[in-house]
Amino acid sequence: MEGDTYSGLDNGTQLDGKVVQIFQKSFVQVQNILDQNRFLINEINHNHESKIPDNLSRNVGLIRELNNNIRRVVDLYADLSSTFSKSMDTSSEEDLSVAMRSDAKAGHKRNRPV
């Protein structure tokens, strides 16, 4: 898939296949963490409802784990945002470069109204 492009954006911008792979991998990681968080929240709720002292004290560690998972999700989304921005900047620079070469070939002639 390396070297492939994906043009699924409305403005016709193409994403490198490697960028798409990074997105897919990151979204899978995020989904796995969110699934784990769902499990943790259910366990925390169960422990809270039981009102058993050992279960309530166990919740402290579970809540810490949940908070760490949330931080990981935030970090993954920040990395995704950065990767997407960089890929858009690169794509825009490539489009500008092509346009400038095209203008250079045309001799930079401007048509003046008569």
Order of alpha helices (4+ residues) and beta strands (2+ residues): beta-beta-alpha-alpha
